[in-house]
Amino acid sequence: MTLRIHDTRTGKKVPFEPLVPGKVSLYACGTTVYDLCHIGHARKEVAWDVITRHLRASGFALRFVRNITDVDDKIINKAKDEGTSADEVARKYTHEMNVDFAALGLAAPDLEPRATEHIAEVIEIIRRLEEKGLAYAVAGDVYYAVPKFATYGQLSGQSIDDLKSGARIEVGEQKHSPLDFALWKGAKPGEPSWDSPWGPGRPGWHIECSAMAHRYLGEPFDIHGGGSDLIFPHHENEIAQSEGAFGVGNFAHHWMHSGLLTLGGEKMSKSLGNIVTIRKVAETHDLEALRLLFLGVHYRSAVGFTLGRDDQKRPVYPELDEAEEKLAYFYGTLAKLAEAPAGDDKGPVLPEAEKTLSVFQEAMDDDFNTAAAIGQLYEAFVLANRLLEDPKAAAKDVRRRTLARLRGDLLKCGETLGIFQRDPAAFLLARRDRQCVRLGIDAAGVEGKIQERAAARAAKDFVRADEIRKALREQRIELMDGASGTTWRVV
C-alpha cells in the first residue's frame, strides 16, 4: 500500500510522493519557550515524532526541522515577571523543554533552529516582500499587505472578504487593512531588538518560520506541519509570506495538522486555569502511558483528557489510568515472551502471527493511523497470551517459533510508535512503586506478608496462607505464584 496523507489545504487524503524520490523534507512548528511544556505540547510532539519515525522506518531519508521560538511577547512578559532577560527565559525553558521531551521518548529533530539566530534571513524575506509591493513600513513597524495576496485564506478555506468582516485595527496600530499582520516590530524600551533597514526591532511571529524553513529546506519542500490551532492565522500567514517572496507554489507541497488536547471539552489555556504540565503528570504516571493514550487516537483528532480529584484533592487522570493499565498488559506479556523457551528460526508459525508487520504497515500507511495500528498490535498480544497460557494451543515447535516471531514483530512495531522499548520487568516494578505511593500501600509490609505466607505453606498451614492472600487482596494486592517464587502487583 502506498503511503497516503491528509492534506489540510485540499481536505483530502492523497498519495504521498516526495519532491525528490526517496527523500522527505519536513518542517514542524515547535514551541515558544516561556514556561514549562504542558500535555497539549506533548500531544502535538508525539504525533510528529511518530510521523517522522514511520517515514524513516519506511525507508525515506528524512530531513526534519522543528524550530524554537525564542523571542515573543510571552517571553518578554515572562522576563518582566521573573526580573530577568528574555534571553535567559528562553534558555531556561528550552532546557526544561528538552528534559520533558526526552522523558516523553521523543527523537530529536535533525535541526532545531532558534528564531533569534535567523534575523538576517527574516530581514531578507521582508525586503523581498517590500520590493514586490507586499509589505510596507510605518513608524518602525513593517506590515504584510494581505489584500494584495490574492490567494490568502486558501489553507483555512476563508475568503479575504469574509475575514475582513470580522477584523479590526487595534488602537495604536497603523495598518492599511485590518487583515495586515506584523513582519517586523519596532523596538520598545526594555525589549530585545536587532538592527534592520527599518530601525531597531524584532521579527513578527509568523515571519520567523518562513525564514527558518527557507534557510534549511529551500523552496519548495515536502511537508509543513503543526497543531491544528496554527492553521489560521500562523500557517496562512506563512504561505502569504513565503509564496509572496519566492513565488506561488514555492513553499510547502503538503500541509498536515495534528488535533488538539481538550480538558473537559475545552482547550487548555492559562486564562481558564486548566494547564496540566508534562512534569505534573510524570509525578504520578509513566509518560509512556501518556504517549500510548495519544496513539490510541488518530493524530488529526482531538484527544479528550479529564482532570479529576481524589478524596484528598490530589489530581487524578482517568484516561491516563486506563492507558497505563493497557501498557502494563503489553509489558507484562512482553516479559512472559522474553522468558518463553526459544524455538528454531526455521519452519512455520501460526498463520495469525504472519500478518503482524503487514497489517501494522497498512494502518500506518493510511495517514499514520496509530489507532488502527494499536488495535492490530492488541490482536497480536491476545494471540501471544493464548499461546502462553495454553501449551497445547499449537504443536510445540510451532508454538515456540510463533511466540518468538510475535515478540520480535511487536518490538519492531514498537520502535515506530516509540513504545515497548524498555525492560518489561523494570517498567512493571516502577509502576508498582508509583501505585504504592498513590494508594498508601506499604511495599515492605506486603513483602513481609508474602514471606509469612510462604512459611505457612511450607508448614502446610494452608488455611493461614489463604487468609494472608485474602487480606492482601482486600488491600488491592494480587499474588502470583510461579516457579521462581511469589510476585505481586497492585490491581
Secondary structure, DSSP 8 states (H G I E B T S, - for coil): ---EEEETTTTEEEE---SBTTEEEEEEEEEE-SS--BHHHHHHHHHHHHHHHHHHHTT-EEEEEEEEE-SSHHHHHHHHHHTS-HHHHHHHHHHHHHHHHHHTT----SB--BGGG-HHHHHHHHHHHHHTTSEEEETTEEEE-GGGSTTTTTTTT--HHHHHHT----TT---SSTT-EEEEEE--TTS--B--TT-SEEE-HHHHHHHHHHHHH-SSEEEEEEEGGGIIIIIHHHHHHHHHHH-TT-SEEEEEEE--EEETTEE--TTTT---BHHHHHTTS-HHHHHHHHHTS-TTS-EEE--EE-TTS-EE-HHHHHHHHHHHHHHHHHHHHHHS----SSS---GGGGGHHHHHHHHHHBTS-HHHHHHHHHHHHHHHHHHHH-TTSS-HHHHHHHHHHHHHHHHHHHHHHT-S-S-HHHHHHHHHHHHHHHHT--HHHHHHHHHHHHHHHHTT-HHHHHHHHHHHHHTTEEEEEETTEEEEEE-
